[in-house]
Amino acid sequence: MTRRPARMPRLLARTVLALLTGAALVTLTACGGPGATPTPSGSAEATGQGTFVVAAAVDPVSLDPALVTDPDSLRITRQIFETLVTLPDGASAATPSPTASTAADSSTSGGAPSGSSGTDGTTPSAAASTPAQVDDTVAPGLATAWKATRGGRTYTFTLRQGVKFQDGTPFGPSAVCANIDRWFTLTGRAADPDVSAVYQEVFGGFVDSPSTRLAGCTVIGTQQVRIDLTTPMPGLLTQLTRPQFGIQSPTAMATYGVYDTGGDPRTTAYATAHPTGTGPFRFGAWEAGVQVVLLRNPDYWGAKPTVERVLVKTVNDPKARGDALVKGTVDAYDQITPLEAGSLTTDPTAGTRVLSRTQRDLTYLGIDRSTKTMQDTRVRQAIAMAVDPKALVVRTMPAGSQVADDLVPGRSRQRAYGYDPVAARRLLAEAGVTDLKVRIGYPSGVQQSYLPAPEDLYVAVADQLKAVGITAEPVAMSWPAYLQLLGTPSDSANRPDLQLMGVAMDTAEPSSTVTQLLSGGAAEFGLDPSWTSATLSGLAALPAGTGRDAAISAAEDHLLTDPVVVPLAVPADRVAVGRRVKDVTVRPYADEVWTSVRLNG
């Protein structure tokens, strides 16, 4: 695909210039979350309580949310940046779109929300803009109201007033369009699948791609913004709750090198030292390999944090994290290993607690059918039959983890290929394969919620493959290198045949796991790019209902019966909390914002 010249788009340059010149929850006590009713900025502020210390398994990859997918980066960027709409506090707290258009409101002014003065020159479609066909299970964020028209091809948002970015830049329609224009025109390394994976998953492609589902962004007056699409996207609102779509300061982006296309876009001055949003915490410092410092944003428009600072410390060793929690030098961490979960709850005098999130992650074994050894379907089937996920869960996963037979956590189905080592040996013999050697990739020195113990999982899988006559060779890589490997197609002879990996459902969208797998499928699994693109487009255009459910199932069938994905586990997702923490909110999709944290003493 030919990319545009590496420069700031004219529309975006004009937008930035204008801004530059115009200057379901587990809760220890009842606390607000991102979807809670905000405290007006003029109300009394809580007194700062000091420092909240969080331990992370690895450093973040980058603090530019548009260019990351790893949980350790997103844990931090959620505190700095906010999205137009958010996930509600729970299913019962879902806020229906107050202005989803129907035939009854077709007389209102185009795509503008009812009661507003803006117009987009469109006529609402009664057939395709009903609330049942527009995702309405979101809560207000930086937008307070929204409306879909043109059969779900146009979304108009009314924006929250009186909000400023942490550098003083006013938030408004121009800032929103500056962000959308930037996503739409990414080039060079920023446009690679492993960097802007979520944008490409949701919108299909960039401005010069025929597969793009985004048409552009338009400022409508002083309070409204319009997003135009090339195809209906009934689930767009839910997708916009993902942290990659956090709205960033156009002033800071332009000043600190976001639009420079040389080198890795995740290591710009902006991404490492000047990330600037509208959120309750602002960036303080990042000492690589040691910690990221966040500071309370005193000018935040909503409920302000109680703590003055947050230190996100990098502590690679799981035992060291647990010891620090018991000693009180760390206040909280997640990605708890099986051994820790027991040790943290056995000593009542330590005051530590382990909280559970809704299980939403999938651990899987990926098969790259483009490698020489994986091109025979019978070999791929044999590998799927050689794996015993029940034994893997018992051996390598935290207590409470479940076997995954399906690609959507929480759902069950008939497993495509059950554990059957006898049948696996027979298939290998039919394929004429003897003394098969396979390379298995996995990240080293890291734990993620969907990969709580990668090294242990590799050893367990290797043992099971050995039992059917397959010899495994480890390909251990650093976390950033591993992400790049999986997102970049390669004909290299060194490319692993199999990969241990996982995905997390970060929204309530039921197709989230499937679409994440498909978005990298051509690179990671050797799938036909035209099939993955067409399937993603089809899913994006379908409203919730039986048709969408059938399309999700069809995509799952393709991935599971080929097979290129072997589901292994739905790991238990737990958060360890120390004795200093009085109040904290743990949310189902790990979208905690630390305004809820209150400390003892």
C-alpha positions in Angstrom: 0.0 0.0 0.0 1.4 3.4 -0.9 1.4 5.9 1.9 1.1 9.6 1.7 4.2 11.7 2.0 5.5 12.0 5.6 4.1 15.3 6.6 1.4 16.8 8.7 -1.9 16.8 6.7 -3.0 20.3 5.7 -6.3 19.9 7.5 -4.6 18.9 10.7 -2.0 21.7 10.4 -4.9 24.2 10.2 -6.5 22.6 13.2 -3.4 22.8 15.3 -2.6 26.3 14.2 -6.1 27.4 15.3 -5.6 25.8 18.7 -2.1 27.3 19.1 -3.4 30.8 18.4 -6.8 30.4 20.3 -4.9 29.0 23.1 -19.6 -4.4 36.9 -17.3 -3.4 39.9 -15.5 -4.9 42.8 -15.2 -2.1 45.3 -13.8 -2.0 48.8 -16.1 0.9 49.6 -18.6 2.7 47.4 -16.4 4.8 45.0 -16.9 6.5 41.7 -15.3 5.3 38.4 -14.8 6.9 35.0 -18.5 6.7 34.3 -19.5 8.3 37.7 -21.2 11.7 37.9 -18.3 14.2 38.0 -17.8 16.8 40.6 -17.9 20.2 39.0 -14.5 21.8 38.7 -15.5 24.6 41.0 -16.5 22.4 44.0 -14.3 21.7 47.0 -11.3 19.5 46.3 -10.2 16.6 48.4 -6.9 17.1 50.3 -4.0 15.2 48.7 -3.1 12.1 50.7 0.4 11.4 49.4 1.6 8.7 47.1 -0.1 5.6 45.7 2.5 3.0 44.6 1.6 0.5 41.9 3.9 -2.3 40.8 4.1 -3.2 37.1 5.7 -6.3 35.6 7.4 -4.4 32.8 8.0 -0.9 31.6 5.3 0.7 29.4 6.1 0.5 25.7 5.0 4.1 25.1 2.7 6.7 26.6 1.2 7.7 23.3 -2.1 5.7 23.6 -2.9 5.7 19.9 0.3 3.6 19.3 0.1 0.9 22.0 -1.8 -2.3 22.8 0.1 -3.6 25.9 -1.7 -3.4 29.3 1.3 -1.9 31.0 1.2 1.2 28.8 -2.6 1.5 28.8 -2.8 1.2 32.6 -0.9 4.6 32.7 -2.4 6.3 29.7 -5.9 5.8 31.1 -5.0 8.1 33.9 -3.8 10.9 31.6 -6.2 10.7 28.7 -10.0 10.5 28.3 -12.2 9.3 25.5 -15.4 10.8 24.0 -17.5 8.1 25.6 -16.7 5.6 28.4 -17.8 2.3 29.7 -20.5 2.7 32.3 -20.0 1.5 35.9 -22.1 -1.6 35.3 -24.7 -3.0 33.1 -27.5 -1.4 35.2 -25.7 1.9 34.9 -25.6 1.9 31.1 -26.6 5.2 29.7 -28.7 4.9 26.5 -27.8 7.4 23.8 -30.1 10.3 24.7 -30.3 11.4 21.1 -30.2 8.2 19.0 -32.3 9.3 16.0 -35.6 7.7 15.0 -38.2 8.6 12.5 -39.8 10.8 15.2 -36.8 13.2 15.2 -36.2 13.3 11.5 -37.2 16.9 11.6 -34.4 18.0 13.8 -31.4 19.7 12.2 -29.5 17.0 10.4 -27.0 15.0 12.5 -26.9 17.4 15.4 -28.2 16.2 18.8 -31.7 17.3 19.7 -31.8 20.8 21.1 -28.5 21.8 19.6 -27.9 24.4 17.0 -25.4 22.4 14.8 -26.2 20.8 11.5 -24.6 18.2 9.3 -26.8 18.5 6.3 -28.0 14.9 6.5 -31.4 13.3 6.9 -31.8 10.7 9.6 -32.6 7.2 8.4 -35.6 5.8 10.4 -34.7 2.3 9.3 -31.1 2.2 10.3 -30.7 4.8 13.1 -33.0 3.3 15.7 -31.6 2.8 19.2 -31.7 -1.0 18.8 -29.2 -0.7 15.9 -26.9 1.9 17.5 -24.7 0.8 20.4 -26.0 2.7 23.4 -24.3 0.9 26.3 -21.8 3.8 26.9 -21.6 6.7 29.3 -20.7 10.3 28.7 -17.0 11.1 28.7 -15.6 14.2 26.9 -18.9 14.0 24.9 -22.2 14.6 26.7 -24.5 13.6 23.9 -24.4 11.8 20.5 -26.5 10.9 17.6 -26.2 8.5 14.6 -27.7 9.4 11.2 -27.3 8.4 7.6 -27.9 4.7 8.5 -25.1 4.7 11.0 -22.6 6.3 8.7 -22.5 9.6 10.6 -22.0 10.2 14.3 -22.4 13.7 15.8 -21.1 14.4 19.3 -21.9 17.3 21.6 -18.8 18.0 23.6 -18.3 18.8 27.3 -17.6 22.5 27.9 -15.0 24.1 30.2 -12.5 21.4 29.7 -8.8 22.1 29.2 -5.8 19.9 28.4 -3.1 19.7 31.0 -1.0 22.2 29.0 -3.8 24.7 29.1 -4.9 24.1 25.5 -8.8 24.4 25.3 -10.6 21.1 24.6 -13.2 21.4 21.8 -14.2 20.2 18.3 -10.9 21.2 16.7 -8.9 19.1 19.2 -11.1 16.1 18.5 -10.7 16.4 14.8 -6.9 16.9 15.2 -6.8 13.5 16.9 -9.0 11.8 14.4 -7.1 13.3 11.4 -3.9 12.1 13.0 -5.1 8.5 13.3 -6.5 8.7 9.7 -3.2 9.8 8.2 -0.6 7.7 10.1 2.4 6.9 7.9 5.7 4.9 8.1 6.3 2.9 11.2 3.2 4.3 12.9 1.1 2.7 10.2 2.5 -0.8 10.9 0.0 -3.3 12.2 1.9 -3.9 15.5 1.9 -0.1 16.3 -1.6 1.2 15.3 -3.3 -2.2 15.6 -6.5 -1.0 17.3 -7.1 1.9 14.9 -6.7 -0.5 12.0 -8.9 -3.1 13.6 -11.7 -0.6 14.2 -11.4 1.6 11.1 -10.0 -0.8 8.5 -7.3 1.4 7.0 -5.9 4.9 6.5 -6.8 7.7 4.2 -5.2 6.2 1.1 -6.7 2.7 1.7 -9.7 1.4 -0.1 -10.6 -0.6 3.0 -10.9 2.4 5.3 -14.2 2.7 7.2 -13.4 6.3 8.3 -14.2 9.2 5.9 -13.2 12.1 8.0 -14.0 14.5 10.9 -15.8 17.9 10.7 -16.0 20.7 13.2 -19.6 21.9 13.7 -19.6 25.2 15.5 -18.1 25.6 19.0 -19.6 22.5 20.7 -20.1 19.8 18.2 -18.0 17.4 16.0 -19.1 15.0 13.3 -17.4 11.7 12.4 -18.3 10.5 8.9 -17.8 6.8 7.9 -17.8 5.0 4.6 -20.0 2.2 5.9 -22.4 1.9 8.8 -20.7 1.1 12.1 -23.4 0.4 14.7 -20.8 -0.6 17.3 -18.6 2.6 16.9 -19.6 4.1 20.3 -18.4 1.0 22.2 -15.2 0.9 20.2 -14.5 4.6 21.0 -14.3 3.7 24.7 -11.0 1.9 24.1 -8.1 3.8 25.6 -6.3 4.0 22.2 -8.9 6.6 21.3 -8.0 8.9 24.2 -8.0 12.6 23.1 -4.6 14.2 23.2 -3.5 17.8 23.2 -2.9 19.0 19.6 -0.5 21.6 20.9 1.7 19.1 22.7 1.6 16.7 19.8 2.8 19.3 17.4 5.4 20.7 19.7 7.0 17.4 20.8 7.4 15.5 17.6 4.3 13.3 17.1 4.3 14.1 13.3 8.0 13.3 12.8 8.2 10.1 10.8 11.8 9.1 11.4 12.5 6.3 13.8 10.0 4.6 16.2 6.9 6.9 16.7 6.5 5.3 20.2 9.8 6.9 21.4 9.2 10.5 20.4 9.7 13.3 23.0 5.9 13.5 23.2 5.5 9.7 23.8 8.2 9.5 26.5 8.2 12.9 28.2 5.2 15.0 27.3 2.0 13.0 27.0 -0.8 15.5 27.5 -4.5 14.8 27.9 -7.5 16.0 29.9 -7.5 13.3 32.6 -7.3 13.4 36.4 -3.6 12.8 36.4 -0.8 14.5 34.5 2.6 13.2 33.5 5.4 13.8 35.9 8.4 11.7 34.8 9.5 8.4 33.3 12.7 6.8 34.5 13.1 3.9 32.2 13.3 0.5 34.0 12.4 2.2 37.3 9.1 4.0 37.4 6.6 6.4 35.8 5.5 9.3 38.0 2.0 10.8 37.7 0.8 13.9 39.4 -2.6 15.0 40.5 -4.2 17.3 38.0 -5.6 20.2 40.1 -7.5 21.6 37.2 -9.3 18.4 36.3 -12.9 19.1 35.2 -14.4 16.1 37.1 -14.0 14.4 40.5 -10.4 15.0 41.4 -8.0 12.4 42.7 -7.4 12.1 46.4 -3.8 11.1 46.1 -1.2 13.7 45.1 1.1 11.3 43.2 1.1 7.8 41.7 4.3 5.9 41.2 4.1 3.0 38.7 7.2 1.1 39.6 8.7 -1.6 37.3 9.2 -4.8 39.4 9.9 -7.7 37.1 10.1 -10.4 39.8 6.7 -11.6 41.0 8.1 -12.6 44.4 9.6 -9.2 44.8 6.2 -7.6 44.0 4.5 -9.7 46.7 7.2 -9.1 49.3 6.9 -5.3 48.6 3.1 -5.4 49.1 3.5 -7.2 52.4 6.2 -4.7 53.6 4.0 -1.8 52.5 6.4 -0.3 50.0 4.0 -1.2 47.2 0.2 -0.5 47.5 -1.2 -2.6 44.6 -0.4 -4.7 41.6 -2.1 -7.2 39.2 -0.9 -10.1 37.1 -0.7 -12.3 40.1 1.0 -15.7 39.7 -0.5 -18.9 41.1 2.0 -19.1 44.0 1.4 -15.4 45.0 -2.4 -15.7 45.2 -2.0 -18.1 48.1 0.8 -16.4 49.9 -0.9 -13.0 49.9 -3.9 -14.2 51.7 -2.5 -16.6 54.3 -1.1 -14.1 56.7 -3.9 -12.0 58.2 -1.5 -9.7 59.9 -0.1 -8.5 56.6 -3.3 -6.7 55.7 -3.1 -7.6 52.0 -6.2 -8.5 50.0 -6.7 -10.1 46.6 -9.6 -8.8 44.6 -11.0 -10.4 41.5 -12.1 -8.9 38.2 -14.6 -10.5 35.8 -12.6 -13.0 33.7 -12.3 -11.5 30.3 -8.9 -12.6 28.8 -8.1 -15.4 26.4 -4.8 -17.3 26.4 -4.1 -19.2 23.1 -1.6 -21.1 21.1 -1.3 -19.4 17.7 -0.2 -21.3 14.6 1.5 -19.5 11.7 0.4 -21.5 8.7 2.8 -19.6 6.4 5.9 -21.3 7.9 7.2 -24.3 6.0 6.3 -26.8 8.8 2.8 -25.6 9.3 1.4 -25.6 5.8 -0.2 -29.0 6.0 -3.7 -28.8 7.6 -3.2 -32.2 9.2 -0.1 -31.0 11.0 -2.0 -28.1 12.4 -4.9 -30.3 13.5 -2.4 -32.7 15.2 -1.0 -29.9 17.2 -4.4 -28.8 18.3 -5.2 -32.4 19.4 -1.9 -32.8 21.2 -2.6 -29.9 23.6 -4.5 -30.7 26.8 -5.8 -27.3 28.0 -7.2 -28.7 31.2 -3.8 -29.9 32.3 -2.2 -26.6 31.2 -4.7 -24.6 33.4 -4.0 -26.8 36.4 -0.2 -26.6 35.9 0.3 -23.0 34.9 -2.7 -20.8 35.6 -3.9 -19.0 38.8 -6.6 -20.7 40.8 -10.0 -20.0 39.4 -8.9 -20.0 35.8 -11.0 -21.8 33.3 -10.4 -23.9 30.2 -11.2 -22.0 27.0 -13.1 -24.0 24.4 -14.3 -20.8 22.7 -12.7 -17.5 21.6 -15.1 -15.3 23.5 -14.4 -15.5 27.3 -17.5 -16.5 29.2 -19.0 -18.5 26.3 -18.7 -22.2 25.8 -19.0 -24.4 22.6 -18.0 -27.7 21.3 -14.2 -27.7 21.1 -13.0 -27.9 17.5 -10.3 -30.4 18.3 -10.5 -32.2 21.6 -7.4 -33.5 23.4 -6.6 -36.8 21.6 -2.9 -37.7 21.4 -3.6 -40.9 19.6 -5.4 -39.1 16.8 -2.6 -36.5 16.7 0.0 -39.2 16.1 -2.2 -40.7 13.3 -2.6 -37.4 11.5 1.2 -36.8 11.6 1.7 -40.2 10.1 -0.8 -39.5 7.4 1.0 -36.3 6.6 4.2 -38.2 6.3 5.8 -36.2 9.1 8.4 -37.8 11.4 10.7 -36.2 13.9 8.8 -32.9 13.6 10.6 -29.9 15.2 8.6 -26.7 15.9 9.7 -23.3 17.1 7.5 -21.8 19.8 7.6 -18.1 20.5 6.8 -16.5 23.8 7.7 -13.3 25.7 10.3 -13.6 28.4 10.6 -11.6 31.6 7.0 -10.5 31.6 3.6 -11.4 33.0 0.4 -10.2 31.4 -3.2 -10.9 32.6 -3.6 -13.2 29.6 -0.1 -14.7 30.0 0.5 -15.0 33.7 3.5 -17.3 33.4 4.7 -17.5 29.8 7.9 -19.6 30.5 5.9 -22.1 32.5 3.3 -22.3 29.8 5.9 -22.9 27.2 7.4 -25.8 29.2 4.0 -27.4 29.7 3.1 -27.1 26.0 6.4 -28.5 24.9 5.9 -31.5 27.2 2.5 -32.2 25.6 3.9 -31.9 22.1 6.8 -34.2 23.0 4.3 -36.9 24.0 3.1 -37.2 20.3 6.6 -37.0 18.8 7.0 -33.3 18.3 10.1 -31.6 19.5 9.7 -27.9 20.6 12.4 -25.3 20.5 11.9 -22.1 22.5 12.0 -18.7 20.9 12.0 -16.3 23.9 11.9 -12.6 23.2 11.6 -9.3 25.0 8.0 -8.0 25.2 8.4 -5.1 22.6 10.3 -7.4 20.2 7.6 -10.1 20.5 4.8 -7.7 19.8 6.6 -6.4 16.7 7.2 -10.0 15.5 3.6 -11.0 15.8 2.4 -7.8 14.0 4.9 -7.9 11.1 4.6 -10.4 8.2 7.9 -12.2 7.6 9.3 -14.9 5.3 12.3 -15.4 7.7 13.3 -18.9 8.3 13.7 -17.9 12.0 10.0 -17.0 12.4 8.4 -19.3 15.1 5.8 -21.9 13.9 3.7 -21.4 17.0 3.2 -18.5 19.4 1.9 -18.3 23.0 -0.2 -15.2 23.3 -3.5 -13.8 24.5 -6.0 -11.0 24.1 -8.1 -9.1 26.5 -11.7 -8.0 26.0 -11.4 -4.3 26.7 -15.0 -3.4 25.9 -18.4 -5.1 26.3 -18.4 -5.7 22.5 -18.9 -9.5 22.2 -16.8 -9.6 19.0 -13.8 -7.9 20.7 -11.6 -11.0 21.0 -12.4 -12.2 17.5 -11.7 -8.8 15.9 -8.4 -8.4 17.8 -7.3 -11.8 16.4 -8.4 -11.0 12.9 -6.8 -7.6 12.9 -3.3 -9.2 13.1 -4.3 -12.5 11.5 -2.6 -12.0 8.2 0.7 -11.4 10.0 0.4 -13.7 13.0 -1.4 -16.7 11.6 -0.6 -16.4 7.8 -4.3 -15.8 6.9 -5.5 -14.4 3.6 -5.4 -10.6 4.1 -8.5 -10.1 1.9 -10.5 -12.5 4.0 -9.5 -10.9 7.3 -10.2 -7.4 5.9 -13.6 -8.4 4.5 -14.6 -10.2 7.7 -13.7 -7.2 9.9 -15.6 -4.9 7.6 -18.6 -7.2 7.7 -18.6 -7.3 11.5 -18.2 -3.6 11.9 -21.3 -3.0 9.7 -23.6 -5.4 11.4 -25.9 -4.2 14.2 -26.3 -6.3 17.4 -28.6 -9.3 16.9 -28.7 -12.8 15.4 -27.0 -11.7 12.1 -24.0 -10.3 14.0 -23.9 -13.3 16.3 -23.8 -15.6 13.2 -21.0 -13.6 11.6 -18.9 -13.8 14.8 -19.5 -17.5 15.0 -18.5 -18.0 11.3 -15.3 -16.1 11.9 -14.6 -18.2 15.0 -15.2 -21.4 13.0 -12.7 -20.3 10.4 -10.0 -19.6 13.0 -10.7 -22.8 15.1 -11.2 -25.4 12.4 -8.4 -24.3 10.1 -6.9 -24.3 12.8 -4.7 -21.3 13.4 -5.9 -20.5 17.0 -6.0 -23.1 19.7 -7.8 -21.6 22.8 -6.2 -22.7 26.0 -7.4 -20.7 29.1 -9.5 -17.9 30.5 -7.1 -16.9 33.3 -8.4 -15.6 36.7 -7.7 -11.9 36.8 -6.8 -10.6 40.3 -5.5 -7.5 41.9 -3.5 -7.5 45.1 -4.0 -4.6 47.4 -1.9 -3.6 50.4 -2.8 -2.5 53.9 -2.5 1.3 53.2 -5.3 1.2 50.7 -8.7 2.1 52.2 -10.7 2.4 49.1 -10.2 1.3 45.5 -12.4 0.3 42.6 -11.6 -2.7 40.4 -13.5 -2.7 37.1 -14.3 -5.6 34.8 -12.2 -4.4 31.8 -9.2 -3.2 33.8 -10.2 0.4 33.0 -9.6 1.7 36.5 -8.9 5.3 36.9 -7.3 6.0 40.2 -9.5 8.8 41.3 -11.2 6.2 43.6 -8.1 5.5 45.6 -8.0 6.5 49.2 -5.2 5.6 51.6 -5.2 5.0 55.3 -3.2 7.5 57.3 
